[in-house]
Amino acid sequence: MLNRKKNIDLLVSHLWKLGYTIVKRKLGTYLSEPPSINGYEIDIVAKHHRQYAMGVCVEKNDLKDSLFLEKLNFLASRKTKSGKKDVLLFVGFPYDIYKTIKDLVSSLDDSIRKNIYLVPVYEVVQNDLFSPTYDKVSLKNLERVH
């Protein structure tokens, strides 16, 4: 089981590999913490060209919260102030709660669901430079729920 800081670090590295620049992040050293949005806490704010994204790390105990689905619904429906573009929501979670997260997100409206990307976070052990599993974290680990 990974701790919260490690989950955020893994989600940050995944967003880097997708080309995003991290603007704000929680539990970091140099960047400021992201603001809470309407009382909901987010872990990461990132930017890729003119596309903004938010990142939220979810743990098992977050699923017990009755407002969790409302939080996902609200955060995934955000738009930028100036361009009225959708702000993407990356949800990082341990792989053992994948089915539960996918079922919850699938129950949301289609217009909101298209803004949510599910990212199972886990540590890749890189034994050898020539190993077939070396640096395989890419778009394959990212899932958009349709």
N, C-alpha and C positions, 0 to 999 in steps of 0.2 A: 504494500500500500504506500503510495507516494504522498508526501505532505503537500500542503497548499502552495508553498513557494516553488517546489519542484514542478508541480502541475502548471503553474503560470510560466515557469522557465521553458517547459517543453512546448507549451502553446505559443510562446514568443518565438522559439526557434522554428516552429512549423510555419508561422506567419512570415518569418524572414525568408524561408525557402520558397514561399509563394510570391515574394517580391515586395512585401509590405515593409514600411518603415514604422517602427514603434514610436508613437508620439508621447504617450503616457502609459505607465504601468504600475501596478500595485506591488509592494514588497521588493522594489528595485533599489538600486544604489544611487543612480544619477538622475533618473527621470522622475518627474513629479507624479503624484497619484492622480488617477482619473477622478472626476467629480461623480457624485452619485446622481443618477438621473431619475427624478421624481421619487426619490427615496430608495431606488434600487441600485445596489452596488455593482459596478463593473470592474473587471480586472485589467483590461488592456484597451487602449485606443490606438488604432493604427491607420496608416494612410498609404495608398498605392496610386500614384498619379493624382487624380482628383476624386478617387473613390475612398470613402472612409469606412472603417470597420471597427466593431467592438468585440472584445473577447471576454467570455465568462467561463470560469472553471467551476465545474459541478462535482460534488462529492455525494456519496450515498445518503448522508444525513440531510442534504439539501432537498432530496426527493420527498422527504417526509413533510416538508413545509407545504401548507395548503395554498400558499400564494406563489409557488414556483412556476406553475403554468401561466399565471397572470403576468409574472415577471418576464418570461420568455416572450409572451404575446406583446407586451408593451415595448420591450427593447427591440424586437424584430420589426416593429412598425415605425421606427424612427426614420426621419428624413433630415437631410442637411438644411441649415438655415437659408443659405443663399440659393443653391441650385435646385432644391427640392428633390435631390437624388436620394434613393434608398441607402440606408446605412446597413451594411451586412453585419450579421451576428455570428461569430464563431463560438461554438459551445465545445469546450474541452472537457473530457470526462475519462475516468478509468474504464477500461474495456469491459470489466465485469458488469457494468450497468448499461451496456449498449442497448439491449433490447428494450429496457424500460424507457430510456431517453428517446429512442426512435418512436416508440408507441405514443409517448406524450406529444412529441413534435408532430407526428402524423395526425393528431386530433385537431391541430390548429387549422385555420383558414388557409386556402391556397395562396392568396396574395401575401400572407405573412410568412408562410412556410418557405417560399422561394428565397427569402432573405436569410435563412438559417442554414449554416453549414455545421455538420457534426464532425468533430475531430477527436477520435480516441487518442489519448496521450499515453505514451509508454516510452520507457527508455530502451534504446536500441544498443545492444552490446556489440561493439565493433572490435572483434578479435584480431582481424587481419585485413590489410589493405586489399588483398585479392580474394577475400571471402565474398560469396555471392550475396550476403546480406549487408554488405558495407554500404551505408548511406542510402538506404532505400526509402527513407521518409520523403514522400512526394505527394502528388495528387491522388495516388492510390489510397492514402489514408484519410482522404477528405471525402465526405459524403454530403450531397445535397439531397434533402428529402423532398420528393415530388409528390 
